Amino acid sequence: MGGPRAAATADDGYPVGLSGALSRCVPALLISLVISMFLTLSALVLPIYMMQVYDRVLSGRSIPTLLWLTAVVMGALVIHAILYLTRSMVHQRLGEWLGERLGEVAIPATVSRALREGGGSTQSLRDANEVRGFFSGRSVPTAMEMAWTPLFFIVLFLLHPYYGLIGVGGALLLTLMGIVNEIVSHRSLVASNDASVRVHQHVGSAVRNAEVVEAMGLMDRIVARWRQANGEAAVLARRGHLRSEAISAASRMVRASLQVLLIAVGAALIIERAAGPGTLFAAMIILGRALAPYESLIDGWRQWVSAWAAVRRLRSIEAEAGVGRRSAGLLRPDGPLEIDRLVYVPPGASRPTIRGISLTVEPGEVLAIMGPSGAGKSTLARLIMGVWKPTSGAVRLDGQDVHQWERGAFGRISGYLPQQVGLFDGTIAENIARLDEPPADKVVAAARRAGVHGLIGRMPYGYDTEITDTSFLLTGGQRQRIGLARALYGDPRLLVLDEPDANLDQAGSEALMTAIGWARSTGAIIILISHRNTLLSIADRVLELRDGTAVGVTDTVAEPVPEIGRRGAAALPTVRR
């Protein structure tokens, strides 16, 4: 048995989840912090070299001393470059690793949200890329450098207390400006990011409904809605950007003014013979290096805000995904399907769409579900497959709750054909094999059972024909039959088919009947949703739904089924037809 998803581990042993992934970044960040310390120390080599040249070499006129100093400094600069490259590589690798881990969080959470809300967006993947780019960019190393700037201020005080006071005062002033930047621009920048997300959602909605947009001439209205949403996002972005840029411009002026002040103070000290000329040049270089991280932080504040907003959205979607699944511990269950007092209330709704259904379906039995539109048939199918979590009650296969069943393990013993058949980008063989490495024998066997083997043979490249979910290469009936082959792949023990004959011609319907007969002969539990008498005639029982309530279960005169004991309906009236 597994635990919650937050406690699960990835293939490399690292914890899965946003908090777990971020916590694993700490060692790399500590390494970066240590490297930044040595970079700070190595940055002091050049000002010390200049001070020595001015105060010793020029006064002593010693060429050998100059050569030795130059050689030492050149070596130190090489070490500085190596350390800088090493730190960049650490952050680049950290960003790549974090991007992979956040993708593992974002994709399942996005799918979970799509299941709950009936739509999908790739915003969480963009957020994952935003966080990846933040850690692999210059923003975090700049903060690391800022942590070691007190070393620069100590050296400035050693050169002369006035230099140190100018450096510390400048750092405090720039810090204050950074706080002001946060106060005046944070809200606008966050609102701009959220507005940009909504703009992407508007466009994504139009793309998903491209056929309707084109057929009904809705493009002008789509563009108008995008223009309005984009305009709102642009206004917010402009407001936050102008405020941030104003603070940034002021910080540049402050930094330049501090350099001027340092030169003036240094010149006065030299005139008064309180400091040597070399100290002025060294102080100028050190002050520039000490204040650079503060100015860079102000300039790059937008990256910090965007990254934090992305983390907040990722936390939100991860929290909505909730607790993960557990393995049922059964590879090939052979027990019945039990629907126990099942109730389902959609998110945001006040009335249930499924109301207290109880039923037992034995292995080798075919149960047909019928009822008018909106009766809850497809909802019941999703609950049986564990796609949605019941509000109360449960669906159990061989005594195990299907919703709590780990999805990978459950998929190996189940098959599902939804009402709207979607195919994945890839070959026909990959689609039938459920995106796994397609073993030819199993793929062909599933295709033969679905009666689609000959149809695939007439495709341009047979089973290797590339298709996409939006491909016009396949008709609706062909897509449905390939979807049926995918559902039959791997000899499932539970088979749920939602309107499997909706787009089929006579040959397709006959192939479907044959496939259902084969599944029944293997002892699979088969759930059919259909209105056609042809399919209802092969069912052992018919469950009629009205307004989410089971009206009754009707036994039918079906084709012979294997002699596997049947307990029948557990809590419903049974009427013989």
N, C-alpha and C positions, 0 to 999 in steps of 0.2 A: 504494500500500500504506500502511496506517495502522500506528501503533505500539500499545503497550499502552494500556489505558484510562486509566491514570494520566497518560499524556502527551497524551491527547486534549484537544480544546478544545470548549467549548460554542459556541452560535450567536453569542454576543457576543465570542468570542475569549478568554474567561477559561478557565483550566485546569479540567478536570473532576476531581473527587476531593475527599475531605475535606481533605487537607493543602493542596491547591491552593486550595480555597475559603477556608480559614482564612488562608492567606498573603495572599490578596487583601484581607483585612480590615485589614491593617497600615496602609495610607495613611489610611483613615477613622479608625482608632484614634489615629494621630498628630495628625490634625486635632482630634479630641476632646480630646487631651492639651493642645494649644496653647490651645484655647478654655477648658479648665479652668484654665489658668494665668491668663488674663485674668479669668475669673470669680473666682479667688482674690484677684487684685489689686483688682477692683471691690468685693469683699466687705469690703475694708479701709476703704472710704470712710465707712461709717456710724460705726465706732468713732473714726476720726480726726475726723469731724464733731462727735461728742459731746465729744471731748477739747477741740476748739477752742471749742465753745460754753461749756463749763465754765471753761476756763482763760483765754479771751480775751474772748468776747462778754459774759459775765456780769460779769467784772471791769472791762471797759472800757465797759460799758453802750452798745455801739454797735449800733443797729438796722440801719444799712446793711450793716455787716459780716455780721450775722445773715442778712439777705436774700440777699446774694451767696453766702454759704456754703450756704444752703438751696437756692438755684437750682442751684448746681454739683452738690450731692449728689443732687438730684432727677434731673438729667440723667444722672449716673452710675448711678443706680438703673434708669433706663430702658435704658441700655446693658447693665446687668447682666441685665435681663429678656430683652432681645433675644438676648444671648449664650446664656442658659440655654435659650431656645426653639430657637436654632440647634443647640445641642448635642443637644437632644432629637430634633430632626428628623434629625440625622446618624445617631444610634443607631437611630431608627425605620427609616430607609431601609436602614441596614446590616443590621438584623434581617430586613427583607423580602428583601433581596438574598441574604443567607446562607440564609434559609429556602428560597428557590427553588433555590439551588445544592445544598444538602443534600438536598432532595427528589430532585434529579436523581441524587444518589448513592444515596439510600436505596431508591428504587423499584426500579431494576435489581438492586441487591444483595438486596433482599427476594425478588424473583422468582427470582434465582439460588439463594437458600437454599431456596425452596419447591420448586424443581426437584430439588435434592439430597435434601431431607428429606421430600418428599411432603406438605408442608403449608405454610401461610403465616401470617404475622402482620404486623400494621401497627405493631408496636412501633417499628420504625426510623423511621417517619414521626412518631410521637409524640416520639421522641428528637430528630428534626430540629426539631420545633416547640419542644421544650424549649431547645435551643441558640439558636434564633431569639429566643425570649422572653427568654433571658438577655442577649443582646447588645442587644436593644431596650429592656430594662428599666433599673433604677437601679443594678444591681450593678456594671457596668463603669464608669459615670461616677463612682461612689463611689470606686473604686480610683484613677481619674484624679485626683480631688480630693485623695486621700491623698498622691499623689506631690508635690503642691505645698504641703502643710502646713508644710514647713520655712520658707516665707515668713512664716507666722503666728508661728512660734517666734522668728524673727529680730526681728520687730516687738515681740514680748513682751520680748525681751532689751533692745531699745532703750528700751522704756518703763521697765523696771527689771529687773536680773538675777534678782531673786526671782520675778517673773512668768514669765520665761523658764524658770527651773528647774522651776516648778510645771507649766508646759505640757509640757516635754520629759519630765519624770517621769511625768506622766499618760499621755502617748502610749506610753512604754515599758511602763507597767503594763497599758494596754489591749491592746497588742501581745502581751504575755505571756499575757493572758487569751484572746486569739484563738488562740494556739498551743495552750493548754490545751483550748480548745473543740474544735479539730481532733483532738487526741489522744483525748479522751474520747467524742466523738460521731461521728467520721468513720466508723468501722467499722459502727456501728449504722445510720447514715443510708444508707450504701451497700448494706448487707444489706437494709434496708427497701425501697430502690428496686428491687433485684433481685427481692425477694419480690413487689412490686407487679406487676412484669413477668410473673411466673409466674401471678399471679391473672388477669391479662388473657388469658394463654394458655389457662387452664382455661375461661374463659367463651367465648373464641373457638372452642375445640374443640367445645363444646356447641352453639354457634350453627351451625357448619358441619355438624353432625350432628343438626339440629333434628328432621328427620323420624323418625330412629331414636329419639331421645329421647322424642318424643311417642308414637310407635307402641308402644314397649316399656315405657312408664311409668318412664323413668329420671330424671325430673325431681328426685325427692327425693334420689337419690344424687348428681346433679350439684350440687344446692344444698349438700348435706353436704360435698362435696369443696371447693366454693368457700368455704364457711364456715370449714373447717379452714385452707385456704391464706390466706384473708383474715385470719383470726385471727393466724396466724404473722406476716404482714406488719404487722398492727396493733401487735403486741407489740414488734416491732423498731422501728417508727416511734415508738411511745410512749417507748421507752427512749432513743432518740437525741434525740427532741424535748425530753424532760424535762431531759436533760443539757445540751442547747444552751440551753434557756430558763433553766436555773439560772445558766449563765455569763452570759447576756444580762442577767438581773436583777442579778447582781453588777456587771456593767459599768455599768449605770445608777446603781447606788449609788456606785460609784467616781467616776463623772463628777460626780454631785451633790456628793460629798464634796470633790472638787477645786475646785468652784465656791465652796463654803463656805470652804475653805482660802484660796483666792485673795482672797475678801472680807476674811477675817481679816488676812491679810498686808497687803493694800492699806490697810485701816483703820489698821494699825500704822504703815505707811510714811507715811500722811497725818498721823497724830498726831505722828510724829517729823519731819515736814516733809521727808521724803526723797522724796516724790512728791506730785503734785497730785491733787485729787479727780477730774479728768477722766481721768487715767490708769487709775484703778480701774474706771470704767465702760467705758472702751475695752478694758481687759484682760479684763473679764468677757465682752464680746461676742466678742473674738478667741479666747479660750480655748474658748468654746462652738463656734465655727466650726472651730477646729483639731481638736478631739476628736470632732466629729460623724462624720467618715468612719470613724474607728476603731470607734465604737459601731455604726454602720450595717453595717459589715463583719461584726461579730460577730452582729448580728441577722439579716443576710442570708446567713449562711454556708451555710445549707441550699441556697440557690439555686446557690452555687458547687459544692457537692458534687453536686447533681443534674445540673448542666450537665456537669461533668467525667465523671460516670458515663455520661451520654448520649453524650458524645464517645467514650468507651472502647467502648461498644457499637457505635457507628457505625464506628469503626476496625476492630472485629472483623468485622463483617458485610461491610465493604468488602474486607478482606483475604481473607475466604473466597470472595468473588466472583472473585478472581484476575485474571489478565490478560484484557484485552478482545479483541475480534475484529478481524480485518482484512478489508478488501475484497478479493474475489477478482479484481476487475477485469474481470468478464464480466457483461454485462447479460442476454444470452440464450444460455446455454451450449447446445451441440448435441452434446456428447460423451456417453459412456456413464457409468453409475453403477458405481463399482468399490468393492467391499467387500474390503479387503485384510487378511487374518489378524486379524480383529476379535476382541478380548477385552474383556470388561467385568466388573469386580468392583464391586458396589455399595459405597458408603461404609459402613464398619463390618463388612462381611461378609468372610469368609475364602475363600469359594468363588465362582468366576465364574458369572454367569448367561448369558453368551455366551462360547463357547469356540472361538476360532480359525476363524471363518467367513470364507471367501473366495468371492467371486462377482462376476460382471459382468452388468449388465443394460443392454441397448442402448436407444437412443431408439425409441419406438414399440412397446416390448415391455411385456407385462403379466406381472408375477411375483406369484404367490400364495404366501403363507406360511401354513402350517398346522402344527398340533401340539396336544398336550394342554395343559390349563391349567398355567401355571407353566413352560412350555417356553422362554419368553424371547421370545415373538413381539412383544409390545408394547415390550419393552426394545429389541429390534432396530429397531423402527420409530422409536423416539426417537433411537437412535444414527444412523440414516439421515438423520433430519431435523436432526442436530446439536444436539439438545436436551441430550443428555448427552455428556460427553467420554469417549472410549474409554480403557480402562486401557492397552491397547496396540493396535497396528494403526491403521487409518484407514478412513474412508468418503470417497470422492472423487467429485465430480461434474465431469465434463469436466476431470479432473486436479487439481481444487482441493479441499482438505480442507473438508468441509461444516461441521465444528465451528469452524474458524477463520474461516469466512466471516462477514462483518459481517451482523448479523441483519436489518437493514432491507433490504439488497441481496438477501440470500438469500430473504427473504419475498416479494420481487417476482417471483421465478422458481420458487416452490414453493407447494404447497398441502398442507394437513395436516388430516385429520379424526380426532381422537383417539377412543378407545373411549368415554370419558365426555365428551359434547359440552357445552361451556360457552359461553354467550352473554354478551355485555357489556351493561351498562346503556346503552340508546340505542334508536334506531329499527331496524327490520329492515334498511332500506337501509344504515345505518351498520355494522351487523353484517356484512352481506355484503361491504361495501367495506372491511372490516378497520379500521374506525374512521377511515378517511380521508374526505375530502370526497366523498360518494357521487355520481359521475357517473352519471346515469340510464341511459345506454345500456349501460355496462359492468355495472351492477348488474342490470338486466333481462336482459341476455345470460347472466350467470352463473345467475340464477334459472331461466331457461328451460332451460339445459343440465341443471340439477339437477331439472327437472320440478316446481318449486315456485312458478312464476309464478302459476298459477291459485289455488293455496292462499293465497298472499299477497293476492291480489285479494279474497278473502273475509274478510280481517281487517278490524277496525273502521275503520282508516285506511290500509289498503293497506301500501305500503312505508314509510309514515311512522308506523306503529303502534309505540308505545313498548313495549319489553320489558325485562326484567331477567334476570339469571342464575337468579334464584329464582322467576321469574314462572310462575304456573299457567295463563297464557294459552295456552301451547303444550304439546302432547303430546310424548312422547319421540320419536315418529316425525317430527313436524313440526320439532322442534329439530334432529334429525339431518339432515333434508333442507336446512334453512337452513344448517347447518354444512357440508354438502356444497357448497352454492352458494358459501359463503365460500371453501372450498378450491379451487373452480374459477375463482374471480374472477381476472381478469388473465391467463388462458391460461398456467397454470404449465407448466414443463418437467419438474418432478418432482412427482408426486402420490402421497402416502402415505395410505392409507385403512385405519384400524384398526377392524375389525368394522363396516363401513359399513351393513350390512343388519340389524343386531341388532334394531332397533325398527321396521322397515319392513313395511308390508302389501304386497299384490301390486302395487298401483299404484306404490308407492314403490320396490319392487325393480326394476320395469321401467324407471322413470326412472333409477335408479342404473346399470342395464346400458347405457342409452342414453348417459349421461354418460361412462361408462368408454370406450364406443366412440368418442365424440367426442374424448376426450383422446388415445386411441391414434392416431386419424387425424391429429392435429396433431404427432405425433412425440414426445409426452410419455413419460417413464418412469413407469410406474404400478406401485406396490407395494400389494398387497391382503392383508389379514389376514382370513380368513373360514373357516368350517367348512361352509358351504353349497355343495352341488354346483353350484348355478346360477352362482355367481360363479367357482368353480373351473373350470367348463367354458369360460369365456371367457379364461382365463389361457393364456399361451404356455408357461409353466413353473410348476411347483409346488415350492417349497422346504419340506421337512419338517424341523421342529425337535423335538428331544427333549432335555430337560435342558440347553438352551443349545447343543447340538451339532447341526450340520447332518447329518442322516441321508443325504440325497441330494436331487438335483434331478430332477424328472420332467418330461419334455416332454409336452405335451398336444396334442390336436387342437383347436386354437382357431380362432376366426373369422379370416379373412385379415387380415393386418396390412400396413402399408406396407413396401415393399422397402427396408429399412434394415439393413445388415449386422449380424449378431449374432455376437459372439464366444462367447457362452454362458458356462457356469460355468468359472471359471478354475482352481479347485482342488478341485472336488467331483465325485464319481462321478455320471454322468448315466444314468438308467434310463428307457427308453421305455415308455409305457403303451399 
